[in-house]
């Protein structure tokens, strides 16, 4: 029961939901652009105005985190991942339409 109370917290899910997309973006970089350095990769996506698309691909990893929390019955953690996903959506909308 102590494991449930430790990890079944909204802030744990929120932190997971904020960090997992970075992992997804790095996986995307390693799979498609391994000839570039990480800095060159970010400069290229910034120059091509593709940052919202790359963030969207990275946010897909939140599905894994969300379903992992649900599978473990950590419902508050799943809420945190969902809240972080909405924050990422807000960032993507701002970058796509207002910047």
Secondary structure, DSSP 4 states (H G I P E B T S, - for coil): -HHHHHH--HHHHHHHHHHHHHHHHHHHHHHH-TTS-HHHHHHHHHHTT-HHHHHHHHHTHHHHHHHHHHHTT-HHHHHHHHHHHHHHHHHHHHHHHT-
